[in-house]
């Protein structure tokens, strides 16, 4: 049977590969259609997506490190040895090395730099 209307294999709920339920037809420019579909599939899979065109892997990681240090600083409990957070101590060596590598040698980590 051919023609318009009626159910097709893609109109059944069990035929959809989307986790989020019912789908909707949208129009997007062909030049970005594949990227939009990848983004939609990622969101549908429950994976967080960073919004914004300027962010790259290197910026994301450096920003996360800075936010972590800021968090630790605001939640720092002074003790007899230190009244303020000091990230120059040995306990912070690996994080400083990692931050330097992300900033200066992102290709060694397989990251896309600026």
Secondary structure, DSSP 8 states (H G I E B T S, - for coil): --SSSS--TTTSGGG---TT---------HHHHHHHHHHHHHHHTT------SS--HHHHHHHHHHHHHHHHHHT----SS-SS--TTSGGGHHHHHHHHHHHH-GGGGT----
